[in-house]
Structures are given as C-alpha cells and as structure tokens.
C-alpha cells in the first residue's frame, strides 16, 4: 500500500483538478465558489488518506482499527465550511465525496496499484469523512439557527423594556403633552419589537450560507440611531452620547437591521466597558457612505481575537476565551449587515484608547426591497 500512497502524493494536483471539474459539472452549488474555496479541506483529506495507506502497508483489519480517525478533523472542518456556502445540502456534500472516491480509484487503477486492501482502506476512510462532514454540516446549520434565534430574542428585550418603562411611568395627572410623548415612545418600541419578531420567525428557515433577511428602503438613518441612544439612556446607567457631523443622512438602508446592530454594539460597550465612563456613538456622513463608530473606555480585546470575534463558526463550539464566546452571534450579524450594505466593520481596541467598532455603510449600494444576507464572508 506504500506504492498506492506514493501514487496519490505524486498525482495530488491532478486528482484535485479532476475532482474540481467533475464537481462543478455535477453539483450546482459548487459553481459559485472559487477553486480555493471549493477545495477547502479536501487536499488535507487527500494527505490523510495517503498517510493512512502508508501506515497500513502489509494490511491490517482497518475496520477494527481506529488509526484512520485522524481524517476526522479535516472532514469536520469541510462540513462546517460548507454550512457557510450558499445552496449546499447534505446530499451535495456526500456527492462530493463520492466523486472524490471515483477519481482516486481511477488514478490508482490507471497506475495498476489498486487492490482489494487499498479499496477497503479507501472505503473506511472516506465513509468516516462523509459521515463526519455531513454531521458537521447539519450541526453547524443548527448552531447558526440557535444562535441567530437567541440573538434576535435577546434584541427584542430592549424595545419591550423601553415600552414597559414608558407606559409604566404614565401618570393620569401628567399634562397631555407628556402623556402623548410617553405613549408615542411606548408604541414605537412595541412596533420595533414586532419587526424583530418577524426576523425571529424568518431565522427558523435559514439554509446553508444564509443569514437574516434585510428590507431596504429610502430613510433618514440618523432617526434610527437617535432612537437607539435615547432608548439606551432610559435603560442603562452609563450615559450614551450621540455625536454627528450632520442633522440628517438619507440613503437606502435597512433601518431595523442597523438599529439592531448599533443596539448590539452599545449594549456590549456598556457590558464590557468602564462603568463610570460614557459610551459614544459617532456618526460621520460623506457623500457616498456613512460611518458609525461605537466607542467605550475600559479593558481592551486581545489583538489575536479581534478578527475571529466576528465569525462564530470559524471559532467552533469551544474557545479558551469566555469573554470572546459571550459576544455570541451578535457580531456575526453586525458583519453580515455591514457587508450587505456594501460596507465593512472594523475593530480597534487598546488599553490606552479603549475599544471602537466602526461600521461603514454605502448609502446607495442597494435598491429598495428584500435581500437575504450571508452569515460568513471569509471566502474571497
């Protein structure tokens, strides 16, 4: 079997190229990915198979031996990656491995090194990879749903709390203007809560590579930001200060999504920032885009975590940083909303200058209407 392993190593590029061509011809979801993204962890799986074949020279009963389980990590990562790739299904992942098996078999037969023993090793290693990738794919989708629903459910608390506060402090003896203002605030918060409930129901049906549905319309985005700051000042002890270089900022935005994003950043700034320092929301408007910055003083975020903090699937289920994990799905949504607006999100965090999240949004990147976002934009 050492010879078969050597053939696989020397023909690895050819094997991957043949696999790519067949996959793109037979699996529709693969056609929207670059070659690098499509290959993902499969070259590593190929290396694993080659190493396993080398170890089993002389042949042992592979079905009773657990040494081929080293293939699990790379096939697990492959499944998680496919969960962030649009239109993939479990069936298509299994089909990828079937094609992979066929290509390997053809190359080994062509070089006259395919045998019963080699075939059994391929069978058990690839069955392990198939089951692991399929399970990882399904688990990752379920994880996305659970975290997205959890994030949405959490976000509903703020407008409901604000509505409760506004309605609770209404006094029949108050003057009409105060009652009218408090009633308007309460009803406005409940309306926003209902909008979030719609997103909650929508999240239940997400598929691979999908995130929340955004509803773009022509609005003044500053009104949404003002609402967030006013609501936060009612709920939290930290002062939330809004600074803007303009009185209005019109564009085509999803106001509900941007409001949720800013609420998330403000809530985190208060939760993780210095208790006695204000949180600043700074809005800078230019001709083509707006930039929203949320700044807090206090303990910084470790530099090595400042990129992965936005992608919970890339981190996996476990992390050695409890603070990082507690940011949950919220920052993943922040990133997906920014990119859906043709923008990006940046993070700068130091002990000397505090933490600043910057959200840039193109003002006319979208036409009015609904668009379903992605949750993971690690592919290029």
LINHURA-V891801 format. One record per pair of residues at least 6 apart in sequence whose C-alpha atoms are under 6 Angstrom apart, sorted by sequence separation. I is the first residue (numbers start at 0). J is the second residue. D is the distance in whole Angstrom. If there is no record, write none. Layout:
i:I j:J d:D
i:I j:J d:D
//
This chain:
i:23 j:29 d:6
i:107 j:113 d:5
i:283 j:289 d:6
i:337 j:343 d:5
i:348 j:354 d:4
i:23 j:30 d:5
i:232 j:239 d:6
i:283 j:290 d:5
i:347 j:354 d:6
i:282 j:290 d:6
i:347 j:355 d:5
i:282 j:291 d:5
i:346 j:355 d:6
i:281 j:291 d:6
i:334 j:344 d:6
i:346 j:356 d:5
i:228 j:239 d:6
i:281 j:292 d:5
i:345 j:356 d:6
i:280 j:292 d:6
i:345 j:357 d:5
i:280 j:293 d:5
i:344 j:357 d:6
i:279 j:293 d:6
i:344 j:358 d:5
i:279 j:294 d:5
i:165 j:181 d:5
i:278 j:294 d:6
i:343 j:359 d:5
i:278 j:295 d:5
i:342 j:359 d:5
i:342 j:360 d:5
i:166 j:185 d:6
i:342 j:361 d:6
i:165 j:185 d:5
i:340 j:360 d:5
i:341 j:361 d:5
i:309 j:330 d:5
i:310 j:331 d:6
i:340 j:361 d:6
i:309 j:331 d:5
i:47 j:70 d:6
i:162 j:185 d:4
i:272 j:295 d:6
i:273 j:296 d:5
i:341 j:364 d:6
i:272 j:296 d:6
i:273 j:297 d:4
i:272 j:297 d:5
i:162 j:188 d:5
i:221 j:247 d:6
i:221 j:248 d:6
i:268 j:295 d:6
i:220 j:248 d:6
i:219 j:248 d:5
i:158 j:188 d:5
i:219 j:249 d:4
i:218 j:249 d:6
i:218 j:250 d:6
i:40 j:73 d:6
i:217 j:250 d:5
i:158 j:192 d:6
i:217 j:251 d:4
i:216 j:251 d:5
i:223 j:258 d:6
i:93 j:129 d:6
i:215 j:251 d:6
i:216 j:252 d:6
i:40 j:77 d:5
i:155 j:192 d:5
i:215 j:252 d:5
i:215 j:253 d:4
i:239 j:277 d:6
i:243 j:281 d:6
i:214 j:253 d:5
i:238 j:277 d:5
i:239 j:278 d:5
i:240 j:279 d:5
i:241 j:280 d:5
i:242 j:281 d:5
i:243 j:282 d:5
i:244 j:283 d:6
i:335 j:374 d:6
i:237 j:277 d:5
i:239 j:279 d:6
i:241 j:281 d:6
i:89 j:133 d:6
i:4 j:49 d:5
i:4 j:52 d:6
i:151 j:199 d:6
i:300 j:348 d:6
i:4 j:53 d:6
i:299 j:348 d:5
i:299 j:349 d:5
i:148 j:199 d:6
i:299 j:350 d:5
i:0 j:52 d:6
i:1 j:53 d:5
i:298 j:350 d:6
i:74 j:128 d:5
i:78 j:132 d:4
i:82 j:136 d:5
i:1 j:56 d:6
i:0 j:56 d:5
i:75 j:131 d:6
i:79 j:135 d:6
i:297 j:353 d:6
i:75 j:132 d:5
i:78 j:135 d:5
i:79 j:136 d:5
i:296 j:353 d:4
i:28 j:86 d:5
i:74 j:132 d:5
i:78 j:136 d:4
i:295 j:353 d:6
i:28 j:87 d:6
i:295 j:354 d:5
i:75 j:135 d:6
i:79 j:139 d:6
i:294 j:354 d:6
i:294 j:355 d:4
i:293 j:355 d:6
i:293 j:356 d:5
i:292 j:356 d:6
i:292 j:357 d:4
i:291 j:357 d:6
i:291 j:358 d:5
i:290 j:358 d:5
i:290 j:359 d:4
i:289 j:359 d:6
i:289 j:360 d:5
i:288 j:360 d:5
i:260 j:333 d:5
i:288 j:361 d:4
i:288 j:362 d:5
i:287 j:362 d:6
i:3 j:112 d:6
i:251 j:362 d:6
i:250 j:362 d:5
i:251 j:363 d:5
i:250 j:363 d:6
i:87 j:207 d:6
i:86 j:207 d:6
i:85 j:207 d:5
i:84 j:207 d:6
i:85 j:208 d:4
i:83 j:207 d:6
i:84 j:208 d:4
i:82 j:207 d:5
i:83 j:208 d:4
i:82 j:208 d:6
i:216 j:367 d:5
i:215 j:367 d:5
i:215 j:368 d:5
i:214 j:368 d:6
i:214 j:369 d:4
i:213 j:369 d:5
i:213 j:370 d:5
i:212 j:370 d:6
i:212 j:371 d:4
i:211 j:371 d:6
i:211 j:372 d:6
i:210 j:372 d:5
i:209 j:372 d:6
i:210 j:373 d:5
i:209 j:373 d:5
i:210 j:374 d:5
i:208 j:373 d:6
i:146 j:328 d:6
i:83 j:375 d:6
//
